[in-house]
């Protein structure tokens, strides 16, 4: 029973793109391959060690 209560609740994980709230579908669409830029995910954990937010920020690809 205790193990069950420690599982991640994915429904409560907030998603952001460039600082704005987003959805899984929007993130899938923008994370397609591009020659100029890509997105880097930042995983934010709460005080209890659970995933709280995933933030995607655009990064410039340079050679």
C-alpha positions in Angstrom: 0.0 0.0 0.0 2.8 2.4 0.9 4.5 1.7 -2.4 1.3 2.7 -4.3 1.2 6.1 -2.6 4.7 6.9 -3.7 4.0 6.5 -7.5 4.3 9.6 -9.7 1.0 11.2 -10.5 1.5 12.3 -14.1 -1.8 14.1 -14.2 -0.4 16.8 -11.9 2.8 17.4 -13.8 2.6 20.9 -15.4 4.1 21.4 -18.9 5.6 24.6 -20.2 7.2 25.8 -23.4 9.3 29.0 -23.3 7.7 29.9 -20.0 4.1 29.4 -21.1 1.7 26.6 -20.1 1.5 23.9 -22.8 0.0 20.5 -23.6 1.6 17.2 -24.6 0.3 17.7 -28.2 1.8 21.2 -28.5 5.2 20.0 -27.2 5.2 17.0 -29.6 4.6 19.4 -32.5 7.3 21.9 -31.6 10.0 19.4 -30.8 10.3 18.2 -34.3 13.7 18.3 -35.9 14.8 21.7 -37.0 18.1 22.9 -38.4 18.1 26.2 -36.5 16.9 25.4 -33.1 15.8 22.6 -30.7 14.2 22.4 -27.3 15.9 21.4 -24.0 13.8 19.9 -21.2 14.3 21.0 -17.6 12.7 18.7 -15.0 11.5 20.4 -11.8 11.1 18.3 -8.7 9.1 19.1 -5.6 10.3 18.9 -2.0 9.1 15.3 -1.7 11.1 14.2 -4.8 8.2 14.0 -7.3 8.2 15.5 -10.7 6.3 18.8 -10.6 7.0 20.5 -13.9 8.7 19.9 -17.3 9.9 23.1 -18.9 11.0 23.1 -22.5 13.1 26.0 -23.6 14.2 26.8 -27.1 18.0 26.6 -27.7 19.9 27.8 -30.8 21.9 25.1 -32.6 25.3 26.4 -33.7 28.3 24.7 -35.3 
